[in-house]
């Protein structure tokens, strides 16, 4: 069946994937770090 699969990768697609990956990583880490920064260290260690 030919054995040839044409693949075209645009530089915009690569840039889009990289930007989205960074944005999702930042979005996934901002909220937990914000919550952790609002807890006092002595209070966090009390339940450890």
N, C-alpha and C positions, 0 to 999 in steps of 0.2 A: 504494500500500500504506500509506496514512496519512501517511507521512513524519514521524512523531513517535516519538522514542526517549526514554522517560522515564529521567532520570538522577537518582539520589538519592545525595548524598554526605553521609555522616555526619561530624560533627566528630571522633568517636572514630577514624574511619579516617584522617583527616588527621593527627591526633596520633600514631597508630600508625606511619604512614609516616615522619613526621619523626623520631620516636624511633629507629626501626629504621635509618634512613639515618645518623643520628649515631652509633649504636652500631657499625654496620658500618664506618664511616669510622675510628672510634677503634680498633677491633679490627684493621683492616688496617694501621694506622700504629704501633701500640705495639711489636710484635715487631721490625720493622726498626729502629726507633729505639733499642730496647734493645740490639740487636746492635751498632749503630753506636756507641753510647756505651761499649761495653766494649772497643773497639779504641783503642789508643794512637795519638795523632796522628802521631808520627814513623813508626810502623809502617805506617800507612795511606799516608803520603806516599812511603814507600820504593818501593811498587809502582805508583806513579802514573806 
